[in-house]
Amino acid sequence: MQFDSLDDIRAFCRDLPRGDQRLADSAARRQQNLTKPRESLGRLEELAIWLAQWQGREMPRLDRVTIAVFAGNHGVAARGVSAYPPAVTAQMVANFAGGGAAINQIAKAASAELCVVPIELDHPTRDFTEAAAMDEGEFLSAVDAGYRSVPEDCDLLAVGEMGIANTTTAATLCAALLGGGAARWAGRGTGVD
């Protein structure tokens, strides 16, 4: 396991590499010199500059794009917070594997590799209304699974998740981190809960 303790994660996060501002500035200047109206590509220009900064090259590339979808079951689903039973999580993972989900088509259109990571589907987290959803070891194991799923030579990583009761879990997390108003925003319908 990459992380043996929460302190390992904290140390890792404190020591993350910084993007190269010099390359971001160079990419921004390049945008101004291209034959097009200034800022005509809107967010695409901002994204190209951001990618240049974090990829460490003035001309960013998207040769290897990975979409990682993490799937897990939330114990709070036992409270009936979702229109679907927890068994749907495994069914959706099977649908991803079979190429039948919307994310499969998005990945195909983007020439991206789709990586689906089921995490302990037979062992949902605990109901967070009654106890901590995960103990430290379970949390470290989940973080480790995420860390190990990122390819080293990936040009861009897009991350998603799937799991029945995920909207409830996300809304509660947002409320805890940002306050009650965030829970109302995060809890808006997003499709399969």
LINBELMO-V642815 format. One record per residue. N is the residue number from 1. RES is the residue in one letter. PSI is psi as a letter, one per 20 degrees, with the letter a starting at -180 (NA if undefined). D_CENTER is the distance of its C-alpha to the mean C-alpha in Angstrom with 1 decimal. Layout:
N_RES_PSI_D_CENTER + N_RES_PSI_D_CENTER
This chain:
1_M_p_20.4 + 2_Q_h_19.0 + 3_F_p_19.0 + 4_D_i_22.2 + 5_S_r_21.9 + 6_L_h_20.0 + 7_D_h_22.2 + 8_D_g_20.8 + 9_I_g_17.3 + 10_R_g_19.0 + 11_A_g_21.0 + 12_F_g_18.2 + 13_C_h_16.4 + 14_R_h_19.8 + 15_D_k_20.5 + 16_L_q_17.5 + 17_P_q_19.0 + 18_R_q_19.7 + 19_G_r_19.5 + 20_D_o_22.9 + 21_Q_h_24.3 + 22_R_g_27.4 + 23_L_h_25.4 + 24_A_g_23.6 + 25_D_g_27.2 + 26_S_g_28.5 + 27_A_h_25.9 + 28_A_g_26.8 + 29_R_h_30.5 + 30_R_g_29.9 + 31_Q_h_28.5 + 32_Q_h_31.7 + 33_N_i_33.8 + 34_L_q_32.5 + 35_T_n_34.8 + 36_K_q_33.1 + 37_P_q_33.5 + 38_R_p_31.7 + 39_E_k_28.2 + 40_S_i_28.8 + 41_L_j_25.3 + 42_G_c_23.7 + 43_R_h_20.0 + 44_L_h_20.2 + 45_E_g_22.4 + 46_E_g_20.2 + 47_L_h_17.3 + 48_A_h_19.8 + 49_I_g_21.0 + 50_W_g_17.6 + 51_L_g_16.9 + 52_A_g_20.5 + 53_Q_g_20.1 + 54_W_h_17.1 + 55_Q_i_18.3 + 56_G_k_21.7 + 57_R_q_23.7 + 58_E_h_25.3 + 59_M_n_24.6 + 60_P_q_20.9 + 61_R_q_20.2 + 62_L_l_17.7 + 63_D_h_19.5 + 64_R_o_16.7 + 65_V_p_13.4 + 66_T_p_10.9 + 67_I_o_8.4 + 68_A_p_6.9 + 69_V_o_7.1 + 70_F_p_7.8 + 71_A_p_11.0 + 72_G_r_13.2 + 73_N_p_16.1 + 74_H_p_16.8 + 75_G_h_20.4 + 76_V_i_20.9 + 77_A_h_21.0 + 78_A_i_24.6 + 79_R_j_25.6 + 80_G_k_25.3 + 81_V_i_22.5 + 82_S_q_21.3 + 83_A_i_23.4 + 84_Y_q_22.3 + 85_P_q_23.0 + 86_P_h_20.6 + 87_A_h_22.0 + 88_V_h_20.1 + 89_T_g_16.8 + 90_A_h_18.7 + 91_Q_h_20.3 + 92_M_h_17.1 + 93_V_g_16.0 + 94_A_h_19.5 + 95_N_g_19.1 + 96_F_g_16.1 + 97_A_h_18.3 + 98_G_i_21.2 + 99_G_j_19.7 + 100_G_j_20.4 + 101_A_r_17.2 + 102_A_h_16.3 + 103_I_h_13.1 + 104_N_h_15.8 + 105_Q_h_17.8 + 106_I_g_15.1 + 107_A_g_14.4 + 108_K_g_18.2 + 109_A_h_18.9 + 110_A_j_16.7 + 111_S_k_18.1 + 112_A_q_14.7 + 113_E_p_14.4 + 114_L_p_12.5 + 115_C_o_11.6 + 116_V_p_11.5 + 117_V_n_11.5 + 118_P_p_13.7 + 119_I_o_14.1 + 120_E_l_17.6 + 121_L_h_18.0 + 122_D_i_21.7 + 123_H_n_21.2 + 124_P_r_19.3 + 125_T_r_18.6 + 126_R_q_21.7 + 127_D_o_22.3 + 128_F_i_21.3 + 129_T_i_24.3 + 130_E_h_26.5 + 131_A_r_24.9 + 132_A_p_21.9 + 133_A_h_19.2 + 134_M_q_18.9 + 135_D_r_21.4 + 136_E_g_20.7 + 137_G_g_21.0 + 138_E_g_18.6 + 139_F_g_16.0 + 140_L_h_16.8 + 141_S_g_16.6 + 142_A_g_13.1 + 143_V_g_12.0 + 144_D_g_14.2 + 145_A_g_12.8 + 146_G_g_9.4 + 147_Y_g_11.5 + 148_R_i_13.8 + 149_S_i_11.5 + 150_V_o_11.0 + 151_P_q_14.1 + 152_E_h_16.3 + 153_D_k_17.5 + 154_C_p_14.4 + 155_D_h_15.1 + 156_L_p_11.7 + 157_L_p_8.2 + 158_A_p_6.0 + 159_V_p_2.6 + 160_G_r_4.1 + 161_E_q_6.5 + 162_M_p_10.3 + 163_G_p_13.1 + 164_I_p_16.3 + 165_A_j_16.6 + 166_N_h_13.0 + 167_T_g_14.2 + 168_T_g_16.9 + 169_T_g_14.8 + 170_A_g_12.4 + 171_A_h_15.7 + 172_T_g_17.4 + 173_L_g_14.9 + 174_C_g_15.2 + 175_A_g_18.9 + 176_A_h_19.2 + 177_L_h_17.5 + 178_L_i_18.8 + 179_G_r_21.7 + 180_G_h_22.7 + 181_G_h_22.3 + 182_A_h_18.5 + 183_A_h_18.7 + 184_R_h_20.7 + 185_W_g_18.2 + 186_A_h_15.1 + 187_G_j_17.3 + 188_R_q_18.3 + 189_G_p_18.3 + 190_T_j_15.2 + 191_G_c_16.8 + 192_V_p_16.6 + 193_D_NA_16.1
